[in-house]
Amino acid sequence: MEDLQEGFFKGTNQQRKELKVKQNELRTLLDERNPDQDKIRATQKEINALEAQLKEKAAGIAWKHKSFLHFNKGLNWGLSHVVMRAMS
């Protein structure tokens, strides 16, 4: 499982960095005195797209290692945990 997590983190490093940047941008936009709703919506859409990419990659890892998943049912939770940790 550690190999799966390490591969996921290495393979998604750029997307996770972009996600952090966009999350910080969103916080900044929301903290403005007169928040620009269009910018907020656009930034949220970008965040949603990055999160979807991360989830898709996690699902790809799960399918790639399907035989291991059947052997170790706890991995399902593990991959979900990795994705959520990567997005926080």
C-alpha positions as CSV (number, residue, x, y, z in Angstrom):
1,M,0.0,0.0,0.0
2,E,2.9,2.4,0.7
3,D,4.1,2.0,-2.9
4,L,0.6,2.9,-4.1
5,Q,0.5,6.0,-1.9
6,E,4.0,7.0,-2.9
7,G,3.2,6.6,-6.6
8,F,0.0,8.6,-6.2
9,F,1.8,11.4,-4.4
10,K,4.6,11.6,-6.9
11,G,2.2,11.3,-9.9
12,T,-0.1,14.1,-8.6
13,N,2.5,16.5,-7.2
14,Q,1.8,19.2,-9.7
15,Q,-2.0,19.0,-9.4
16,R,-1.8,19.0,-5.6
17,K,0.3,22.2,-5.8
18,E,-2.1,23.8,-8.2
19,L,-5.0,22.8,-5.9
20,K,-3.3,24.5,-2.9
21,V,-2.7,27.7,-5.0
22,K,-6.4,27.8,-6.1
23,Q,-7.7,27.1,-2.6
24,N,-5.6,30.0,-1.3
25,E,-6.9,32.2,-4.2
26,L,-10.4,31.3,-3.2
27,R,-9.8,32.2,0.4
28,T,-8.4,35.6,-0.7
29,L,-11.3,36.2,-2.9
30,L,-13.8,35.3,-0.2
31,D,-12.0,37.6,2.3
32,E,-12.3,40.7,0.0
33,R,-14.6,43.5,1.2
34,N,-16.7,43.2,-2.0
35,P,-16.1,39.7,-3.3
36,D,-16.3,39.2,-7.1
37,Q,-18.8,36.4,-7.5
38,D,-17.7,35.6,-11.0
39,K,-14.1,35.2,-9.9
40,I,-15.2,33.1,-7.0
41,R,-17.2,30.8,-9.2
42,A,-14.4,30.5,-11.8
43,T,-11.9,29.6,-9.1
44,Q,-14.2,27.1,-7.5
45,K,-14.7,25.4,-10.9
46,E,-10.9,25.2,-11.2
47,I,-10.7,23.6,-7.7
48,N,-13.5,21.2,-8.6
49,A,-11.6,20.2,-11.8
50,L,-8.4,19.6,-10.0
51,E,-10.1,17.5,-7.3
52,A,-11.8,15.5,-10.0
53,Q,-8.4,14.8,-11.7
54,L,-7.0,13.6,-8.3
55,K,-10.0,11.3,-7.8
56,E,-9.7,10.0,-11.3
57,K,-6.0,9.2,-10.8
58,A,-6.8,7.5,-7.5
59,A,-9.4,5.4,-9.2
60,G,-6.9,4.5,-11.9
61,I,-4.5,3.2,-9.3
62,A,-7.3,1.2,-7.7
63,W,-8.1,-0.5,-11.1
64,K,-4.5,-1.0,-11.9
65,H,-4.0,-2.9,-8.7
66,K,-7.4,-4.6,-8.7
67,S,-6.1,-8.0,-7.6
68,F,-4.4,-6.3,-4.6
69,L,-7.7,-4.6,-3.8
70,H,-9.5,-7.9,-3.6
71,F,-6.9,-9.3,-1.4
72,N,-6.7,-6.2,0.9
73,K,-10.2,-4.7,1.3
74,G,-8.8,-2.0,3.6
75,L,-7.0,-0.4,0.7
76,N,-10.3,1.1,-0.6
77,W,-10.4,3.3,2.5
78,G,-6.7,3.9,2.1
79,L,-6.9,5.3,-1.4
80,S,-9.8,7.5,-0.4
81,H,-7.8,8.7,2.6
82,V,-4.8,9.5,0.3
83,V,-7.0,11.5,-2.0
84,M,-8.7,13.5,0.7
85,R,-5.3,14.1,2.4
86,A,-3.9,15.3,-0.9
87,M,-6.8,17.7,-1.4
88,S,-6.7,19.2,2.1
